[in-house]
Structure formats: structure tokens, C-alpha cells
């Protein structure tokens, strides 16, 4: 049995444990292929980046649709707050660990040496890419049910949590009302070992920095920057 056959057998078994049966593994292997691996073997592919882009949108659609149908008594703002947490890097990281996607990702030798299987960004991106692959292979109905099976408990937990806030949405609404402008975010630096980085972002109006924040992912650092800006710019007690 050659390396390709071993890989296919491994991925097929993993997918079966997740309730996914497929005749064509190609799209799933692509979803697990990090760009570092593509560069190492020198093939013309972007790895899982396009599937990650697709999966991000599919996930947002599924969570939004479910909240709309199940919790129609909630306001748009309340649903936005809950959705922001559910699609955040922190929640996706939990799912990545639950489904043990770290054991399936294809990485370059260099990325392996840099503890790439523990990197939050790689794990989160791979989950989104997997969702994109499921959608392409199985369609929206199957993907909807598969995602909700992993999210059911997390949705219930977050529905009950009054502290959930999408600070970026709140800040944008305030800035739009006061300045008629858009808030933009910029990643300024990341520090720490690759498997445990801290990200630092700033929020800006035009060229002016109005707040800073940090987090364990780019998305979380942007939320923290928005929260800190709401505290200082609008004197809110958050």
C-alpha cells in the first residue's frame, strides 16, 4: 500500500467517525491541505484556503438561519451577538479539538517542526475548510445537520449567557451614527511561540487609531480592540 492509499484510508476512516460517508475523498484531502504542504511538494494549488473562505460563509449562513428559525423572538442585535461568539475562533478551536482535526492536517516538514498542529489559526482555518468541503460534497441540508450536531450544546450555552456581546457590531453602529464612517481593523503584530501566539490589532477611523486590543486569534484581538474603544470613546462599563 503506497502513501497515497494510506492517506485515503486514514481520512476515510476519520470522516466515517464524524458521520460522513463519501465516494470521493479529493475535496476532503484538499480541505486538510495547509499551504505549507503545497509549497513543499511544489504543486499549483492554494491548499485549503478557498474552501476555508467558502466554509466561513456556509457556517455563518447555517448559524444565522438556525437562530432566525429557532429564536424568532430575539432581536436582530441579540442574534448578531450570539452568532459572533458561535463563529469566533474560540468556538471553532473547541470544535477542532473535539473532532481531532489536528491529526489529519497535511503540513510541511518545517511547519511540523514549528508545532503547526497546535497553531490556533491552522486548526480554525481547517475546520472552516472542512465545512466548505462537506457543503461541496453533500449539499446544504447534510451540512446544516452536521454543523448543528456539533453546535447544539454550544448554542444552548450561549443563549443563556447574558454577557455575550459582539463589540465590533456595537462599535460600528455607534461610529456610523456619530461620524458617518466605517471602523476598520489592522493587525499590528503577533508575539509568542507559534503554537501559542498573541495577536494585537488596532481599530481606526480613517487614518486615526482609536483603540487597541489583543487576543489568541486575529478575530479575538479585533473584538478586544472594539471593546476597549467602547470603554474609552463612549465611557461604557463593559
Secondary structure, 3 states (H helix, E strand, C coil): CCHHHHHHHHHHHHHHHCCCCCCCCHHHHHHCECHHHHHHHCCCCCCCHHHHHHHHHHHHHHHHHHHHHHCCCCCHHHHHHHHHHHCCHHHHHHHHHHCCHHHCCECCHHHHHCCHHHCHHHHHHHHHHHHHHHHHHHHHHHHHHHHHHHHHHHHHHHHCCCCCCCHHHHHHHHHHHHHCCCEEEEEEEEECCHHHCEEEEEEEECCEEEEEEEECCHHHHHHHHHHHHHHHHCCCCC
